[in-house]
Amino acid sequence: MTFGQRFRELREKKGLTQMDVAKQLDLSISAIHHWEHDTRFPLAVVLPKLSNLLGVSTDYLLGLTDRETGVGKYSAVNTREYVPVLENVSTGIGLPPKEKILYTMPKFRDEDFDLIVRGNSMFPLCKDGEIALIRKQPRPDRDGQPSLVRTNSNDAFIKRFYQQSNGVLLKSDNPDYEDTFVDRYAWHSEYEFIGIVIGSVRLERE
């Protein structure tokens, strides 16, 4: 069963029209139409809301399980391992407090948490609104690896990491964005390496 077929079956079982779903999720009815015809899919940030509306788990919606078990905002109750989805990362690489967690998602790969991408500086690797899969580690495995870096001002961003003799070059994939060079002193006093990007989830909506 495809996502669209499963979604339509659940919607009809709940007695909801496409317009009902669109209003509940603050979306256009054409977006819901695309879902049911498997021409587009919900953005990752919409999935938990859709899950709650239909009373099933996000795993069930995505066809990862045949159990319709519901999940809460910060926990999951089926056999798959879940990771937190964040909008930003605070100092350190431990699990953030619950108020910093937007929701949880099934683990797609061997990531430690997922991060909502803001901006298109790393397009086409990942674009605005997508979910980046982050594995926590103290340093990159190689030069040029897409990495998550945080500054003392709590700004977190993804760039390609290049170690140089006098500092670190943080390079964008999108040529419309400037690269950033950080000298050795500033790197150790003002920046923190959080982890590497091991993939992204490309779920789209209108």
N, C-alpha and C positions, 0 to 999 in steps of 0.2 A: 504493500500500500504506500502510495506517495504521500509527501507532506500535505499536498492540496486535498487529496482524498480523505486523509485522516482529519484534517482541519474541518472540511465541510461536514463530515459525519458527526463530529463533536458539536459543531455549531447548530446543526439541525436537531441533534438530540437535546440540546439546551433550549430549543425553541427560539433561537436568535436569527435575525436576518443579517445580511451583509451590512446593511446600514446600522443595525444595532451594534455590531462589532466595531465598525468604523467610529461611531460616536463614543463608545466606551474607551477606545484607545486613542482618540483624537487623531484619526487618520482619514485619508480620502477613501471613498468607496471603491475607487479604481485599484487602490493598493490591495484591498481585500479580494477583489476580483482576480488580480494577478496571483495572489496566494493560492486560490482554489484551482487555478489552471497551471500551477507550477511554473509560471514564467518569471516570478520573483518570489523572494522569501523575506520573512520578517527580519529587521535589524536585530542584532543580539540583545540590545537594550529593551526591545519590545517583547521578547519571548517570555520573561517572567510575568508580565502583565497579562499576556494572552493565556499563559498557563493558569493564572489565578481566575481569569474570567471563565475558562472552560472547565476548571476543576481537575486538571490533570498535571502531571509532571512535564517539565521541559523535555526530558528524555523521551517520554511517550510522544510528544508532539513531533520530535525529530526522528522518530522511528527507531530509537536506540533500545527500546524495551517495549514489551506488549502489556506491561502493567500500567494502569492509569493512576498510580499512586501520586497524590498531590505533594507539593513541597512548600515549605515556608520561605520567608524572605532570606533567612540566613542559614538555612539547613536543608538537607535533602534526605529523603527516606527511601532510597532504593540502593541497589548494589553498586552503582557506579560511584567513583570518587569525585567529589566536587571541589572546586577552588573558588576563592573570592574574586569578584570583579570590582576593580577600583577605577576611580577617575583620576586619582593622583596617588603618589606614594610619599609617606612621611619618612623622617630620618630612621636609619636602620633598616634591616630587611626581615624583621620578624613579622608575624601576623598582625595586621593593624586592628585597632579596636572596631567593634561592630558598627559604630556610627560612621566609620569611614568606608564600610563595605556597601556597595550598591545592591548587590545580590550575589548569589552563587550560580555557577554554571558547571556542567559536566566537564571533567578534564578531557581535553582533546588530545594532548600529547603528554610529555613528561614535564609540564610546566608547574610552577609553584603558585602563580596567580595570573589573572588576566587583567589587561589594562585597556580602557577605551582610548583609542587614538584621537587626538585633537590636532587638526591641521593636516596639511599635505606635504610637509617637508620631506617625508620618506616615500612619497609616491614614486613608482608603482609598488614598492614593497608592501606598504600598507597605507590606507587613505583614511581621511577624516571619518569617524564613526565606526570604523572597524575595531575588532578586538585583537590586540597583540598578546601572544602567549609568552610569558616571561619566566625564565628559569633563573633563580637566584644563584649567584656565584660571585666570588670576590674580584675576578678579572676575566677578560675575554679569553677565548681559546686561541684566537689568532687575530692578526691585524685585519681591519676592515669588517669585522663582525658587527652586525646590528646590535646595539646595546642600549640599555636603559640607564640614564645618568640623572642624578638629582643634584641641585645646587642648595646652598645654605638657605636660600630664600624659599625653599620648598617647591621650586619649579622642577618638574620631571619631564624629560624628553628622550626621544629615541634618535640616535645618530649612529653612523658607522665610526668605530673607535680605531684610531691609529696612534700607537705609541711612538713618540719621537724622542730624540736625545734631550731636547730642552723642554718637553711638555707633551701635550696630547692634542691631536687634531680630531675634532668631531665634525664629521662630514655628512651632508644631506645627500639623498639620492636625487631629489628634485633640483634641477639646475637653477630654478627661480629663487632658491633659498641660499643664503650665504653660509659658508662653513665657519666653524668657530675654532680658533686656536687658544688653548689654555696653557700658560706657562707652568713649569713644574711646581713653583711655590703656590700659585693660585689653585692648581689641581688638588694638592694635598690639604689646603686650608679651606677651600670653598666648594669642593665638589665631592660627590660620593658615587662610586660605581655600584649599581644595584644588581644588574644581571644582564642576560643576553635574550634576544628575541629568537624564539625557535619556531615561529610560525604566526599566522594570523587567520582569523575567521572572517570570511567575506559573505556575510548575510546582508541582503539589501532590501530596501523598500522604496516606495516613492517618496 
